Amino acid sequence: MVTSATFLIRFPEFSQAPATLIAASLVDAELMVDRDVYGAKADMAVGFYAAHLIATNPLGEMARLDKKSDRTTYLVHFERVRRSIGAGFRVI
């Protein structure tokens, strides 16, 4: 499980972000990442998605790939992780 402390180790560029914003982004990111599907890469996906959520906040404007879009460098990495877990059909 990704904590605020482990998140900041991986993403020190957010060290000035409010702790409440980091915590809320991690909660939201956990809701977007199914640990049964992502398996060992779940924490990586949660971290990248939380970073994306923070970067789409006005505080993270510099991380956006295009100022007119909500795509960030972190979303690109999250999408790479998501593609890497593809293993064909799964029965749930």
DSSP file (Angstrom, degrees, kcal/mol; ACC not computed):
  #  RESIDUE AA STRUCTURE BP1 BP2  ACC     N-H-->O    O-->H-N    N-H-->O    O-->H-N    TCO  KAPPA ALPHA  PHI   PSI    X-CA   Y-CA   Z-CA
    1    1 A M              0   0    0      0, 0.0     2,-0.4     0, 0.0    42,-0.1   0.000 360.0 360.0 360.0 135.7    0.0    0.0    0.0
    2    2 A V        -     0   0    0     24,-0.1     2,-0.2     4,-0.1    28,-0.1  -0.674 360.0-169.0 -83.4 127.8    1.3    3.4   -0.9
    3    3 A T     >  -     0   0    0     -2,-0.4     4,-2.6     1,-0.1     5,-0.2  -0.656  38.2-104.8-106.7 168.4    1.6    5.9    1.9
    4    4 A S  H  > S+     0   0    0     -2,-0.2     4,-2.1     1,-0.2     5,-0.1   0.893 122.3  51.8 -58.8 -38.8    2.2    9.6    1.8
    5    5 A A  H  > S+     0   0    0      2,-0.2     4,-1.3     1,-0.2    -1,-0.2   0.933 112.3  42.9 -66.0 -46.3    5.8    9.0    2.9
    6    6 A T  H  > S+     0   0    0      1,-0.2     4,-1.7     2,-0.2    -1,-0.2   0.847 111.7  56.4 -70.2 -31.7    6.5    6.3    0.3
    7    7 A F  H  X S+     0   0    0     -4,-2.6     4,-2.6     1,-0.2    -1,-0.2   0.933 106.9  48.8 -61.2 -45.9    4.8    8.5   -2.4
    8    8 A L  H  < S+     0   0    0     -4,-2.1    -1,-0.2     1,-0.2    -2,-0.2   0.768 105.7  57.8 -69.4 -25.2    7.1   11.4   -1.6
    9    9 A I  H  < S+     0   0    0     -4,-1.3    -1,-0.2     1,-0.2    -2,-0.2   0.925 115.6  36.1 -66.6 -43.3   10.2    9.1   -1.8
   10   10 A R  H  < S+     0   0    0     -4,-1.7    -2,-0.2     1,-0.2    -1,-0.2   0.827 130.4  32.3 -78.2 -32.4    9.2    8.2   -5.3
   11   11 A F    ><  +     0   0    0     -4,-2.6     3,-2.0    -5,-0.2    -1,-0.2  -0.579  63.9 162.0-125.6  68.1    7.9   11.6   -6.3
   12   12 A P  G >   +     0   0    0      0, 0.0     3,-2.0     0, 0.0     4,-0.2   0.691  65.6  79.8 -64.0 -16.6    9.9   14.2   -4.4
   13   13 A E  G 3  S+     0   0    0      1,-0.3     3,-0.3     2,-0.1    -5,-0.1   0.670  90.0  55.6 -63.8 -14.2    8.7   16.9   -6.8
   14   14 A F  G X  S+     0   0    0     -3,-2.0     3,-1.6     1,-0.2    -1,-0.3   0.178  70.5 111.8-101.1  16.6    5.5   17.0   -4.8
   15   15 A S  T <  S+     0   0    0     -3,-2.0    -1,-0.2     1,-0.3    -2,-0.1   0.759  78.8  50.1 -63.5 -23.1    7.2   17.7   -1.4
   16   16 A Q  T 3  S+     0   0    0     -3,-0.3    -1,-0.3    -4,-0.2    -2,-0.1   0.500  86.9 107.3 -91.9  -4.5    5.7   21.1   -1.3
   17   17 A A  S <  S-     0   0    0     -3,-1.6     5,-0.0     1,-0.1    -3,-0.0  -0.449  86.7 -92.5 -70.9 146.2    2.1   19.9   -2.1
   18   18 A P    >>  -     0   0    0      0, 0.0     4,-1.9     0, 0.0     3,-0.6  -0.332  29.0-128.5 -59.4 138.3   -0.2   20.0    0.9
   19   19 A A  H 3> S+     0   0    0      1,-0.3     4,-2.6     2,-0.2     5,-0.2   0.841 109.2  56.5 -57.5 -34.9   -0.3   16.7    2.8
   20   20 A T  H 3> S+     0   0    0      2,-0.2     4,-2.4     1,-0.2    -1,-0.3   0.862 105.1  51.1 -67.7 -34.7   -4.0   16.6    2.6
   21   21 A L  H <> S+     0   0    0     -3,-0.6     4,-2.2     2,-0.2    -2,-0.2   0.906 111.4  47.7 -67.5 -41.5   -3.9   16.8   -1.2
   22   22 A I  H  X S+     0   0    0     -4,-1.9     4,-2.2     2,-0.2    -2,-0.2   0.946 113.5  47.4 -63.4 -48.0   -1.4   13.9   -1.3
   23   23 A A  H  X S+     0   0    0     -4,-2.6     4,-2.0     1,-0.2    -2,-0.2   0.917 113.5  47.4 -61.0 -44.7   -3.5   11.8    1.1
   24   24 A A  H  X S+     0   0    0     -4,-2.4     4,-2.4     1,-0.2    -1,-0.2   0.883 111.1  51.6 -65.5 -38.3   -6.8   12.5   -0.8
   25   25 A S  H  X S+     0   0    0     -4,-2.2     4,-2.6     1,-0.2    -1,-0.2   0.875 108.5  51.3 -66.5 -37.4   -5.1   11.7   -4.2
   26   26 A L  H  X S+     0   0    0     -4,-2.2     4,-2.2     2,-0.2    -1,-0.2   0.902 109.6  50.1 -66.0 -40.2   -3.8    8.4   -2.9
   27   27 A V  H  X S+     0   0    0     -4,-2.0     4,-1.3     2,-0.2    -2,-0.2   0.941 113.5  45.4 -61.6 -47.4   -7.3    7.5   -1.7
   28   28 A D  H  X S+     0   0    0     -4,-2.4     4,-0.9     1,-0.2    -2,-0.2   0.899 111.7  52.0 -63.4 -40.9   -8.8    8.3   -5.1
   29   29 A A  H >X S+     0   0    0     -4,-2.6     4,-0.9     1,-0.2     3,-0.7   0.885 104.0  57.2 -64.6 -38.3   -6.0    6.5   -6.9
   30   30 A E  H >< S+     0   0    0     -4,-2.2     3,-0.5     1,-0.3    -1,-0.2   0.867 103.7  54.5 -59.1 -35.5   -6.6    3.4   -4.8
   31   31 A L  H 3< S+     0   0    0     -4,-1.3    -1,-0.3     1,-0.2    -2,-0.2   0.762 108.3  49.3 -69.6 -24.1  -10.2    3.4   -6.1
   32   32 A M  H << S+     0   0    0     -4,-0.9     2,-0.6    -3,-0.7    -1,-0.2   0.603 102.1  68.9 -89.9 -13.0   -9.0    3.5   -9.7
   33   33 A V    <<  -     0   0    0     -4,-0.9     2,-0.8    -3,-0.5    -1,-0.1  -0.923  69.4-151.3-116.3 113.0   -6.6    0.6   -9.4
   34   34 A D    >>  -     0   0    0     -2,-0.6     4,-2.7     1,-0.2     3,-0.8  -0.730   6.5-155.9 -81.8 112.1   -7.9   -3.0   -8.8
   35   35 A R  H 3> S+     0   0    0     -2,-0.8     4,-1.8     1,-0.3     7,-0.2   0.789  91.4  58.7 -62.7 -28.8   -5.2   -4.8   -6.9
   36   36 A D  H 34 S+     0   0    0      2,-0.2    -1,-0.3     1,-0.2    -2,-0.0   0.846 113.8  38.1 -67.8 -32.2   -6.4   -8.2   -8.1
   37   37 A V  H <4 S+     0   0    0     -3,-0.8    -2,-0.2     1,-0.1    -1,-0.2   0.905 121.2  41.9 -83.4 -45.8   -5.9   -7.0  -11.7
   38   38 A Y  H >< S+     0   0    0     -4,-2.7     3,-2.1     1,-0.2    -3,-0.2   0.721  83.1 173.3 -78.8 -21.8   -2.7   -5.0  -11.3
   39   39 A G  G ><  +     0   0    0     -4,-1.8     3,-1.8    -5,-0.3     4,-0.3  -0.238  68.8   3.3  55.2-129.0   -1.1   -7.5   -8.9
   40   40 A A  G 3  S+     0   0    0      1,-0.3     3,-0.3     2,-0.1     4,-0.3   0.662 133.1  57.7 -65.2 -16.8    2.6   -6.7   -8.1
   41   41 A K  G <> S+     0   0    0     -3,-2.1     4,-2.4     1,-0.2    -1,-0.3   0.343  76.1  99.7 -95.0   6.6    2.3   -3.5  -10.1
   42   42 A A  H <> S+     0   0    0     -3,-1.8     4,-2.8     1,-0.2     5,-0.2   0.919  81.4  48.3 -61.9 -46.5   -0.6   -2.1   -8.1
   43   43 A D  H  > S+     0   0    0     -4,-0.3     4,-2.5    -3,-0.3    -1,-0.2   0.899 111.4  51.4 -62.3 -39.1    1.5    0.2   -5.9
   44   44 A M  H  > S+     0   0    0     -4,-0.3     4,-2.4     2,-0.2    -1,-0.2   0.931 112.0  46.5 -61.1 -45.9    3.3    1.6   -9.0
   45   45 A A  H  X S+     0   0    0     -4,-2.4     4,-2.6     1,-0.2     5,-0.2   0.908 111.6  51.1 -64.0 -42.9    0.0    2.3  -10.7
   46   46 A V  H  X S+     0   0    0     -4,-2.8     4,-2.7     1,-0.2     5,-0.2   0.924 110.8  49.4 -60.9 -44.4   -1.5    3.9   -7.6
   47   47 A G  H  X S+     0   0    0     -4,-2.5     4,-2.4     1,-0.2    -2,-0.2   0.933 113.0  45.0 -61.6 -47.7    1.6    6.2   -7.3
   48   48 A F  H  X S+     0   0    0     -4,-2.4     4,-2.1     2,-0.2    -1,-0.2   0.892 115.0  48.1 -65.5 -38.6    1.5    7.3  -10.9
   49   49 A Y  H  X S+     0   0    0     -4,-2.6     4,-2.4     2,-0.2    -2,-0.2   0.906 111.7  49.4 -70.9 -38.6   -2.2    7.9  -10.8
   50   50 A A  H  X S+     0   0    0     -4,-2.7     4,-2.3    -5,-0.2    -2,-0.2   0.912 110.7  51.0 -63.1 -41.6   -2.0    9.9   -7.6
   51   51 A A  H  X S+     0   0    0     -4,-2.4     4,-2.6    -5,-0.2    -2,-0.2   0.901 109.3  51.3 -62.1 -40.1    0.8   11.9   -9.1
   52   52 A H  H  X S+     0   0    0     -4,-2.1     4,-1.8     2,-0.2    -2,-0.2   0.926 108.6  51.0 -61.1 -44.8   -1.4   12.6  -12.1
   53   53 A L  H  < S+     0   0    0     -4,-2.4     4,-0.4     1,-0.2    -2,-0.2   0.905 112.8  45.5 -61.0 -41.7   -4.3   13.7   -9.9
   54   54 A I  H >< S+     0   0    0     -4,-2.3     3,-1.1     1,-0.2     6,-0.6   0.907 111.0  53.6 -67.2 -40.6   -2.0   16.1   -8.1
   55   55 A A  H 3< S+     0   0    0     -4,-2.6     8,-0.2     1,-0.3    -1,-0.2   0.781 103.0  56.3 -67.7 -26.5   -0.5   17.4  -11.3
   56   56 A T  T 3< S+     0   0    0     -4,-1.8    -1,-0.3    -5,-0.2    -2,-0.2   0.597  90.8  91.9 -81.0  -9.2   -4.0   18.2  -12.8
   57   57 A N  S X  S-     0   0    0     -3,-1.1     3,-2.2    -4,-0.4     4,-0.1  -0.510 100.6-105.7 -72.9 151.7   -4.5   20.3   -9.7
   58   58 A P  G >  S+     0   0    0      0, 0.0     3,-1.0     0, 0.0    -1,-0.1   0.774 119.8  64.8 -52.9 -25.1   -3.5   24.0  -10.3
   59   59 A L  G 3  S+     0   0    0      1,-0.2     3,-0.3    -5,-0.2    -4,-0.1   0.772 101.9  49.0 -67.5 -24.5   -0.4   23.3   -8.2
   60   60 A G  G X   +     0   0    0     -3,-2.2     3,-2.1    -6,-0.6     4,-0.4   0.088  67.5 126.6-104.9  23.9    1.0   20.8  -10.7
   61   61 A E  G X   +     0   0    0     -3,-1.0     3,-1.4     1,-0.3    -1,-0.2   0.789  66.2  64.2 -54.4 -32.4    0.6   22.8  -13.9
   62   62 A M  G 3  S+     0   0    0     -3,-0.3    -1,-0.3     1,-0.3    -2,-0.1   0.715  95.2  60.2 -67.6 -19.2    4.3   22.3  -14.8
   63   63 A A  G <  S+     0   0    0     -3,-2.1    10,-1.5    -8,-0.2    -1,-0.3   0.550  79.8 107.9 -86.3  -6.8    3.7   18.5  -15.2
   64   64 A R  B <   -A   72   0A   0     -3,-1.4     8,-0.3    -4,-0.4     3,-0.2  -0.483  63.9-146.8 -73.4 139.9    1.1   18.9  -17.9
   65   65 A L  S    S+     0   0    0      6,-2.4     2,-0.4     1,-0.3    -1,-0.1   0.814  91.8  18.0 -73.5 -30.6    2.2   17.8  -21.4
   66   66 A D  S >  S-     0   0    0      5,-0.7     3,-2.3     3,-0.2    -1,-0.3  -0.981  73.7-138.2-142.8 126.5    0.0   20.5  -22.9
   67   67 A K  T 3  S+     0   0    0     -2,-0.4    -1,-0.1     1,-0.3    -2,-0.0   0.703 105.9  53.6 -60.7 -19.6   -1.4   23.4  -20.9
   68   68 A K  T 3  S+     0   0    0     -3,-0.0    -1,-0.3    -4,-0.0     2,-0.3   0.406 107.0  61.2 -94.2   1.9   -4.8   23.0  -22.6
   69   69 A S  S <  S-     0   0    0     -3,-2.3    -3,-0.2     2,-0.2    -5,-0.0  -0.824  74.1-134.1-125.9 161.2   -5.1   19.3  -21.7
   70   70 A D        +     0   0    0     -2,-0.3     2,-0.3    -6,-0.1     5,-0.1   0.313  68.5 119.5 -97.0   9.3   -5.2   17.3  -18.5
   71   71 A R        -     0   0    0     -5,-0.2    -6,-2.4     4,-0.1    -5,-0.7  -0.584  42.3-178.3 -74.5 132.9   -2.6   14.7  -19.8
   72   72 A T  B  >  -A   64   0A   0     -2,-0.3     4,-1.8    -8,-0.3    -8,-0.2  -0.803  44.1-106.6-125.3 167.5    0.5   14.6  -17.6
   73   73 A T  H  > S+     0   0    0    -10,-1.5     4,-1.7    -2,-0.3     5,-0.1   0.846 122.0  55.5 -60.3 -32.7    3.7   12.8  -17.7
   74   74 A Y  H  > S+     0   0    0      2,-0.2     4,-2.6     1,-0.2    -1,-0.2   0.865 103.2  52.9 -70.8 -36.4    2.4   10.7  -14.8
   75   75 A L  H  > S+     0   0    0      2,-0.2     4,-2.7     1,-0.2    -1,-0.2   0.887 106.4  54.3 -65.4 -37.8   -0.7    9.7  -16.8
   76   76 A V  H  X S+     0   0    0     -4,-1.8     4,-1.6     2,-0.2    -2,-0.2   0.927 111.2  44.7 -60.1 -45.2    1.5    8.5  -19.6
   77   77 A H  H  X S+     0   0    0     -4,-1.7     4,-2.2     2,-0.2    -2,-0.2   0.899 111.6  52.9 -67.0 -40.3    3.4    6.3  -17.1
   78   78 A F  H  X S+     0   0    0     -4,-2.6     4,-2.7     1,-0.2    -2,-0.2   0.924 108.1  51.0 -59.5 -44.2    0.2    5.0  -15.6
   79   79 A E  H  X S+     0   0    0     -4,-2.7     4,-2.5     1,-0.2    -1,-0.2   0.858 107.6  53.5 -63.4 -34.8   -1.1    4.0  -19.0
   80   80 A R  H  X S+     0   0    0     -4,-1.6     4,-1.9     2,-0.2    -1,-0.2   0.917 110.3  46.8 -64.5 -42.5    2.2    2.1  -19.6
   81   81 A V  H  X S+     0   0    0     -4,-2.2     4,-1.0     2,-0.2    -2,-0.2   0.935 111.5  51.7 -63.0 -44.8    1.7    0.2  -16.4
   82   82 A R  H >< S+     0   0    0     -4,-2.7     3,-0.7     1,-0.2     4,-0.3   0.906 110.9  47.5 -59.4 -42.8   -2.0   -0.5  -17.3
   83   83 A R  H >< S+     0   0    0     -4,-2.5     3,-1.2     1,-0.2    -1,-0.2   0.856 106.2  59.3 -66.4 -33.2   -0.9   -1.8  -20.8
   84   84 A S  H 3< S+     0   0    0     -4,-1.9    -1,-0.2     1,-0.3    -2,-0.2   0.698  98.4  58.1 -71.7 -17.7    1.7   -4.0  -19.2
   85   85 A I  T << S+     0   0    0     -4,-1.0    -1,-0.3    -3,-0.7    -2,-0.2   0.542  73.9 124.1 -89.1  -5.0   -0.7   -5.9  -17.1
   86   86 A G    <   +     0   0    0     -3,-1.2     3,-0.1    -4,-0.3    -3,-0.0  -0.351  24.1 161.0 -57.8 122.4   -2.8   -7.1  -20.1
   87   87 A A        -     0   0    0      1,-0.6    -1,-0.1    -2,-0.1     2,-0.1  -0.070  52.2-101.0-135.7  34.2   -2.9  -10.8  -19.9
   88   88 A G  S    S-     0   0    0      2,-0.0    -1,-0.6     0, 0.0     2,-0.1  -0.432  78.7  -4.0  81.0-158.2   -5.9  -11.6  -22.1
   89   89 A F        -     0   0    0     -2,-0.1     2,-0.4    -3,-0.1     0, 0.0  -0.427  61.7-165.1 -74.3 144.2   -9.3  -12.5  -20.8
   90   90 A R        -     0   0    0     -2,-0.1     2,-0.6     0, 0.0    -2,-0.0  -0.993  14.4-139.3-129.0 138.5   -9.9  -12.8  -17.1
   91   91 A V              0   0    0     -2,-0.4    -2,-0.0     1,-0.1     0, 0.0  -0.864 360.0 360.0 -96.8 123.5  -12.9  -14.3  -15.4
   92   92 A I              0   0    0     -2,-0.6    -1,-0.1     0, 0.0     0, 0.0   0.372 360.0 360.0-112.9 360.0  -14.1  -12.4  -12.4
